[in-house]
Amino acid sequence: MKIAKFIMSVALAICVCACEKEISDGGDPIDVQIAQNESNEILSFESVEEMEAQISALQQMSSDELSAWYAERDFESQYDALYRAAAEIEQAQSLDEALAIKAKFTPYFLYNDNPADEEMFNPYLPNENRDYAYVCNICGEVMIAGQIVNFNTITDIRDTHEYQITHDIITRASDPNITDTNILKRTVDKRKFWAEGRYTAENRYVQIEFTAHKKGTFGWNKYATSYHIRISDSYRDSSRYGWVKYGHFVSGYFDGVDQNLYTAAEGCWTPEYKSHTFVDVGQVKSGTVGAIQLYIYSRGTDVQGEGPLNISYYAN
């Protein structure tokens, strides 16, 4: 995608107002730009397809590459703003300060006010498509074909992706440890993580979604952490277990570190992942089952939290 120079223009609508989803397929093509909506910048794309292609490219970047991409454009994504809200709570010195921080971010994010869940200060993403948060601003906005589109359509916290992961019947807080096909959850003291398989039928690709929470002064909240992963020895030959190939996550290098899961019998550490980071495991052969067993623990749980993630998906 060709990135044009920055263009700063003032939009008519203020950030906290939702804009109608009017996406025009006509008109002359425009270069990807940075526009400005009052005090909040907006990424600009020619089409939804172009936006989704850029998101796919961002998801393939290392953490350093991703940070550099945003820094070059002086842009804070909705995901980064979400983590800024969580980090500010972690730094709060009093309940009053934490409440003030929550009030500051309430126009942009959803919060779970159920005391039983012990996460009243954990911000939730209201974006209808979690992947779009890579290019939306804090308000959930992006410019498509010259029109501002707001993807913050979720108003009930129970409809958010994160809530459905962390409060689903098989993953809620009352079940500290779960080992099942395509899901692993481990809890050690005030740290817990989820590693869950995801399958996309269109390209037969399998991914793992990593999520981590820690309990601080003001309850449970999301945070970024790294994971130690090793392949069960019997699964090192990808061709025997239904894969066209293992993805970069398994057979490639982690942020240039000279080690990989495929060859490191003792396992190795991932880069630091924010919660809900997706990583590719590989592509399943058509008409077969793709399977792999990974032993995983997070930096927060340490080796006490290690458990097996048994991935198994059938591809038509």
PADO-111881 format. One record per residue (C-alpha): residue in three letters; y, x, z. Coordinates in nm, 2 decimals, m for minus. Layout:
N
<Ala; <Y; X; Z>>,
...
REM end
This chain:
316
<Met; <0.00; 0.00; 0.00>>,
<Lys; <0.33; 0.14; m0.10>>,
<Ile; <0.57; 0.15; 0.19>>,
<Ala; <0.94; 0.11; 0.10>>,
<Lys; <1.23; 0.24; 0.30>>,
<Phe; <1.34; 0.05; 0.60>>,
<Ile; <1.56; m0.25; 0.53>>,
<Met; <1.75; m0.40; 0.83>>,
<Ser; <1.86; m0.76; 0.78>>,
<Val; <1.93; m1.02; 1.04>>,
<Ala; <1.71; m1.33; 1.02>>,
<Leu; <1.84; m1.68; 1.09>>,
<Ala; <1.59; m1.78; 1.35>>,
<Ile; <1.57; m1.63; 1.70>>,
<Cys; <1.25; m1.45; 1.80>>,
<Val; <1.11; m1.70; 2.05>>,
<Cys; <1.13; m1.99; 1.80>>,
<Ala; <0.83; m2.07; 1.60>>,
<Cys; <0.87; m2.07; 1.22>>,
<Glu; <0.70; m2.30; 0.98>>,
<Lys; <0.41; m2.14; 0.79>>,
<Glu; <0.54; m2.16; 0.44>>,
<Ile; <0.37; m1.88; 0.23>>,
<Ser; <0.48; m1.87; m0.13>>,
<Asp; <0.25; m1.74; m0.39>>,
<Gly; <0.53; m1.72; m0.65>>,
<Gly; <0.83; m1.51; m0.71>>,
<Asp; <0.87; m1.14; m0.79>>,
<Pro; <0.66; m0.89; m0.59>>,
<Ile; <0.83; m0.72; m0.30>>,
<Asp; <0.76; m0.38; m0.14>>,
<Val; <0.64; m0.37; 0.22>>,
<Gln; <0.95; m0.34; 0.44>>,
<Ile; <1.08; m0.34; 0.79>>,
<Ala; <1.31; m0.63; 0.84>>,
<Gln; <1.49; m0.72; 1.16>>,
<Asn; <1.50; m1.06; 1.33>>,
<Glu; <1.79; m1.02; 1.57>>,
<Ser; <1.67; m0.76; 1.82>>,
<Asn; <1.30; m0.76; 1.70>>,
<Glu; <1.18; m0.59; 1.39>>,
<Ile; <0.93; m0.75; 1.16>>,
<Leu; <0.69; m0.60; 0.91>>,
<Ser; <0.72; m0.74; 0.57>>,
<Phe; <0.44; m0.79; 0.31>>,
<Glu; <0.41; m0.94; m0.03>>,
<Ser; <0.11; m1.16; 0.05>>,
<Val; <m0.14; m1.24; 0.32>>,
<Glu; <m0.39; m1.04; 0.12>>,
<Glu; <m0.17; m0.73; 0.13>>,
<Met; <m0.11; m0.78; 0.51>>,
<Glu; <m0.49; m0.80; 0.57>>,
<Ala; <m0.55; m0.49; 0.37>>,
<Gln; <m0.30; m0.30; 0.58>>,
<Ile; <m0.46; m0.43; 0.90>>,
<Ser; <m0.80; m0.31; 0.77>>,
<Ala; <m0.65; 0.03; 0.71>>,
<Leu; <m0.49; 0.04; 1.06>>,
<Gln; <m0.82; m0.05; 1.22>>,
<Gln; <m0.99; 0.26; 1.05>>,
<Met; <m0.73; 0.50; 1.19>>,
<Ser; <m0.78; 0.72; 1.49>>,
<Ser; <m0.56; 0.64; 1.80>>,
<Asp; <m0.33; 0.93; 1.71>>,
<Glu; <m0.30; 0.82; 1.35>>,
<Leu; <m0.22; 0.46; 1.46>>,
<Ser; <0.04; 0.57; 1.70>>,
<Ala; <0.20; 0.79; 1.43>>,
<Trp; <0.20; 0.50; 1.18>>,
<Tyr; <0.40; 0.28; 1.43>>,
<Ala; <0.63; 0.56; 1.54>>,
<Glu; <0.72; 0.64; 1.18>>,
<Arg; <0.84; 0.28; 1.14>>,
<Asp; <0.98; 0.25; 1.49>>,
<Phe; <0.78; m0.06; 1.53>>,
<Glu; <0.60; m0.21; 1.84>>,
<Ser; <0.30; m0.43; 1.74>>,
<Gln; <0.21; m0.74; 1.93>>,
<Tyr; <m0.10; m0.56; 2.06>>,
<Asp; <0.11; m0.27; 2.19>>,
<Ala; <0.36; m0.51; 2.36>>,
<Leu; <0.06; m0.69; 2.52>>,
<Tyr; <m0.05; m0.36; 2.68>>,
<Arg; <0.31; m0.27; 2.78>>,
<Ala; <0.31; m0.60; 2.97>>,
<Ala; <m0.02; m0.51; 3.14>>,
<Ala; <0.10; m0.15; 3.22>>,
<Glu; <0.42; m0.27; 3.37>>,
<Ile; <0.23; m0.49; 3.62>>,
<Glu; <0.02; m0.18; 3.71>>,
<Gln; <0.34; 0.00; 3.80>>,
<Ala; <0.49; m0.28; 4.01>>,
<Gln; <0.56; m0.19; 4.37>>,
<Ser; <0.58; m0.54; 4.51>>,
<Leu; <0.47; m0.90; 4.45>>,
<Asp; <0.83; m0.99; 4.37>>,
<Glu; <0.85; m0.72; 4.11>>,
<Ala; <0.52; m0.83; 3.96>>,
<Leu; <0.64; m1.19; 3.94>>,
<Ala; <0.96; m1.07; 3.77>>,
<Ile; <0.76; m0.88; 3.51>>,
<Lys; <0.54; m1.18; 3.44>>,
<Ala; <0.84; m1.40; 3.40>>,
<Lys; <0.99; m1.15; 3.15>>,
<Phe; <0.68; m1.16; 2.93>>,
<Thr; <0.59; m1.53; 2.97>>,
<Pro; <0.79; m1.63; 2.66>>,
<Tyr; <0.55; m1.41; 2.45>>,
<Phe; <0.21; m1.43; 2.62>>,
<Leu; <m0.02; m1.67; 2.80>>,
<Tyr; <m0.13; m1.62; 3.16>>,
<Asn; <m0.42; m1.75; 3.36>>,
<Asp; <m0.29; m1.91; 3.68>>,
<Asn; <m0.63; m2.01; 3.82>>,
<Pro; <m0.65; m1.82; 4.15>>,
<Ala; <m1.03; m1.81; 4.15>>,
<Asp; <m1.02; m1.58; 3.84>>,
<Glu; <m0.80; m1.33; 4.02>>,
<Glu; <m0.61; m1.24; 3.71>>,
<Met; <m0.28; m1.42; 3.74>>,
<Phe; <m0.09; m1.12; 3.59>>,
<Asn; <m0.32; m1.04; 3.30>>,
<Pro; <m0.14; m1.13; 2.97>>,
<Tyr; <m0.33; m1.31; 2.70>>,
<Leu; <m0.26; m1.30; 2.33>>,
<Pro; <m0.15; m1.64; 2.18>>,
<Asn; <m0.20; m1.52; 1.82>>,
<Glu; <m0.45; m1.74; 1.63>>,
<Asn; <m0.60; m1.43; 1.46>>,
<Arg; <m0.63; m1.14; 1.70>>,
<Asp; <m0.64; m0.89; 1.41>>,
<Tyr; <m0.29; m1.00; 1.30>>,
<Ala; <m0.15; m0.86; 1.62>>,
<Tyr; <m0.17; m0.52; 1.46>>,
<Val; <0.12; m0.61; 1.24>>,
<Cys; <0.29; m0.90; 1.42>>,
<Asn; <0.59; m0.82; 1.65>>,
<Ile; <0.59; m0.92; 2.01>>,
<Cys; <0.68; m1.28; 1.90>>,
<Gly; <0.38; m1.31; 1.68>>,
<Glu; <0.59; m1.29; 1.37>>,
<Val; <0.55; m1.12; 1.03>>,
<Met; <0.74; m1.17; 0.70>>,
<Ile; <0.53; m1.28; 0.40>>,
<Ala; <0.68; m1.31; 0.06>>,
<Gly; <1.03; m1.33; 0.22>>,
<Gln; <0.94; m1.60; 0.47>>,
<Ile; <0.90; m1.54; 0.84>>,
<Val; <0.56; m1.67; 0.96>>,
<Asn; <0.47; m1.71; 1.33>>,
<Phe; <0.10; m1.69; 1.41>>,
<Asn; <0.14; m1.77; 1.78>>,
<Thr; <m0.03; m2.11; 1.76>>,
<Ile; <m0.25; m2.09; 2.07>>,
<Thr; <m0.11; m2.28; 2.37>>,
<Asp; <m0.42; m2.31; 2.59>>,
<Ile; <m0.55; m1.99; 2.74>>,
<Arg; <m0.91; m2.12; 2.71>>,
<Asp; <m0.87; m2.10; 2.33>>,
<Thr; <m0.79; m1.72; 2.33>>,
<His; <m1.04; m1.47; 2.22>>,
<Glu; <m1.02; m1.27; 2.54>>,
<Tyr; <m1.07; m1.57; 2.76>>,
<Gln; <m1.38; m1.67; 2.57>>,
<Ile; <m1.53; m1.32; 2.60>>,
<Thr; <m1.45; m1.27; 2.97>>,
<His; <m1.50; m1.62; 3.09>>,
<Asp; <m1.79; m1.74; 2.87>>,
<Ile; <m2.08; m1.89; 3.06>>,
<Ile; <m2.28; m1.56; 3.02>>,
<Thr; <m2.00; m1.32; 3.08>>,
<Arg; <m1.78; m1.46; 3.35>>,
<Ala; <m1.69; m1.26; 3.66>>,
<Ser; <m1.97; m1.41; 3.87>>,
<Asp; <m2.22; m1.23; 3.65>>,
<Pro; <m2.14; m0.86; 3.71>>,
<Asn; <m2.41; m0.71; 3.49>>,
<Ile; <m2.56; m0.85; 3.17>>,
<Thr; <m2.81; m0.70; 2.93>>,
<Asp; <m2.90; m0.92; 2.63>>,
<Thr; <m2.93; m0.89; 2.26>>,
<Asn; <m2.59; m0.79; 2.12>>,
<Ile; <m2.42; m0.79; 2.46>>,
<Leu; <m2.38; m0.55; 2.75>>,
<Lys; <m2.16; m0.60; 3.05>>,
<Arg; <m2.14; m0.37; 3.35>>,
<Thr; <m1.94; m0.39; 3.67>>,
<Val; <m1.90; m0.10; 3.92>>,
<Asp; <m1.66; m0.16; 4.21>>,
<Lys; <m1.32; m0.24; 4.05>>,
<Arg; <m1.40; m0.15; 3.69>>,
<Lys; <m1.60; m0.35; 3.44>>,
<Phe; <m1.66; m0.34; 3.06>>,
<Trp; <m1.81; m0.54; 2.79>>,
<Ala; <m1.97; m0.41; 2.47>>,
<Glu; <m2.06; m0.69; 2.23>>,
<Gly; <m2.20; m0.69; 1.88>>,
<Arg; <m2.01; m0.86; 1.60>>,
<Tyr; <m2.16; m0.94; 1.25>>,
<Thr; <m1.96; m1.02; 0.93>>,
<Ala; <m2.18; m1.20; 0.68>>,
<Glu; <m1.96; m1.13; 0.38>>,
<Asn; <m2.02; m0.75; 0.38>>,
<Arg; <m2.32; m0.74; 0.62>>,
<Tyr; <m2.13; m0.51; 0.85>>,
<Val; <m2.20; m0.48; 1.22>>,
<Gln; <m1.93; m0.38; 1.47>>,
<Ile; <m1.90; m0.34; 1.84>>,
<Glu; <m1.61; m0.49; 2.03>>,
<Phe; <m1.52; m0.30; 2.34>>,
<Thr; <m1.33; m0.46; 2.63>>,
<Ala; <m1.25; m0.32; 2.98>>,
<His; <m1.08; m0.46; 3.29>>,
<Lys; <m0.99; m0.31; 3.62>>,
<Lys; <m0.88; m0.46; 3.95>>,
<Gly; <m0.55; m0.34; 4.09>>,
<Thr; <m0.31; m0.46; 4.35>>,
<Phe; <m0.24; m0.78; 4.16>>,
<Gly; <m0.59; m0.87; 4.04>>,
<Trp; <m0.79; m0.80; 3.73>>,
<Asn; <m0.61; m0.68; 3.42>>,
<Lys; <m0.70; m0.53; 3.08>>,
<Tyr; <m0.67; m0.15; 3.02>>,
<Ala; <m0.76; 0.12; 2.78>>,
<Thr; <m1.05; 0.35; 2.85>>,
<Ser; <m1.30; 0.57; 2.67>>,
<Tyr; <m1.68; 0.52; 2.66>>,
<His; <m1.98; 0.75; 2.67>>,
<Ile; <m2.24; 0.65; 2.42>>,
<Arg; <m2.57; 0.79; 2.31>>,
<Ile; <m2.83; 0.66; 2.07>>,
<Ser; <m3.18; 0.59; 2.19>>,
<Asp; <m3.39; 0.87; 2.03>>,
<Ser; <m3.62; 0.63; 1.85>>,
<Tyr; <m3.32; 0.49; 1.65>>,
<Arg; <m3.19; 0.81; 1.50>>,
<Asp; <m3.34; 0.74; 1.15>>,
<Ser; <m3.11; 0.46; 1.02>>,
<Ser; <m3.33; 0.38; 0.72>>,
<Arg; <m3.62; 0.28; 0.94>>,
<Tyr; <m3.42; 0.01; 1.12>>,
<Gly; <m3.27; m0.19; 0.84>>,
<Trp; <m2.94; m0.01; 0.77>>,
<Val; <m2.79; 0.09; 0.44>>,
<Lys; <m2.62; 0.35; 0.64>>,
<Tyr; <m2.47; 0.40; 0.99>>,
<Gly; <m2.09; 0.38; 0.99>>,
<His; <m1.84; 0.65; 1.08>>,
<Phe; <m1.86; 0.54; 1.45>>,
<Val; <m2.22; 0.65; 1.47>>,
<Ser; <m2.25; 0.93; 1.21>>,
<Gly; <m1.89; 1.05; 1.19>>,
<Tyr; <m1.66; 1.24; 1.43>>,
<Phe; <m1.46; 1.10; 1.71>>,
<Asp; <m1.09; 1.20; 1.65>>,
<Gly; <m1.20; 1.53; 1.49>>,
<Val; <m1.41; 1.63; 1.79>>,
<Asp; <m1.71; 1.83; 1.66>>,
<Gln; <m1.98; 1.60; 1.79>>,
<Asn; <m2.13; 1.27; 1.68>>,
<Leu; <m2.37; 1.02; 1.81>>,
<Tyr; <m2.62; 1.08; 1.53>>,
<Thr; <m2.68; 1.44; 1.63>>,
<Ala; <m2.58; 1.46; 1.99>>,
<Ala; <m2.89; 1.39; 2.19>>,
<Glu; <m2.69; 1.39; 2.51>>,
<Gly; <m2.43; 1.15; 2.37>>,
<Cys; <m2.06; 1.19; 2.34>>,
<Trp; <m1.72; 1.03; 2.44>>,
<Thr; <m1.52; 0.80; 2.22>>,
<Pro; <m1.14; 0.82; 2.20>>,
<Glu; <m0.96; 0.59; 2.44>>,
<Tyr; <m0.99; 0.23; 2.32>>,
<Lys; <m0.77; m0.06; 2.41>>,
<Ser; <m0.96; m0.38; 2.50>>,
<His; <m1.09; m0.57; 2.20>>,
<Thr; <m1.11; m0.26; 1.98>>,
<Phe; <m1.37; m0.31; 1.70>>,
<Val; <m1.57; m0.01; 1.57>>,
<Asp; <m1.82; m0.01; 1.28>>,
<Val; <m2.18; 0.05; 1.35>>,
<Gly; <m2.30; 0.02; 0.99>>,
<Gln; <m2.41; m0.20; 0.71>>,
<Val; <m2.74; m0.39; 0.72>>,
<Lys; <m2.97; m0.40; 0.42>>,
<Ser; <m2.99; m0.74; 0.26>>,
<Gly; <m3.30; m0.93; 0.37>>,
<Thr; <m3.37; m0.71; 0.67>>,
<Val; <m3.28; m0.68; 1.04>>,
<Gly; <m3.04; m0.41; 1.14>>,
<Ala; <m3.12; m0.28; 1.48>>,
<Ile; <m3.00; 0.00; 1.71>>,
<Gln; <m3.01; 0.07; 2.08>>,
<Leu; <m2.70; 0.25; 2.24>>,
<Tyr; <m2.67; 0.35; 2.60>>,
<Ile; <m2.31; 0.30; 2.71>>,
<Tyr; <m2.09; 0.34; 3.01>>,
<Ser; <m1.71; 0.36; 3.05>>,
<Arg; <m1.49; 0.62; 3.20>>,
<Gly; <m1.41; 0.37; 3.48>>,
<Thr; <m1.77; 0.28; 3.57>>,
<Asp; <m1.90; 0.64; 3.52>>,
<Val; <m2.27; 0.69; 3.47>>,
<Gln; <m2.35; 0.43; 3.74>>,
<Gly; <m2.25; 0.17; 3.48>>,
<Glu; <m2.47; 0.29; 3.20>>,
<Gly; <m2.68; 0.03; 3.03>>,
<Pro; <m2.84; m0.04; 2.69>>,
<Leu; <m2.67; m0.24; 2.41>>,
<Asn; <m2.94; m0.37; 2.19>>,
<Ile; <m2.79; m0.45; 1.85>>,
<Ser; <m3.00; m0.67; 1.62>>,
<Tyr; <m2.87; m0.87; 1.32>>,
<Tyr; <m3.04; m1.02; 1.02>>,
<Ala; <m2.87; m1.00; 0.68>>,
<Asn; <m2.94; m1.25; 0.41>>,
REM end
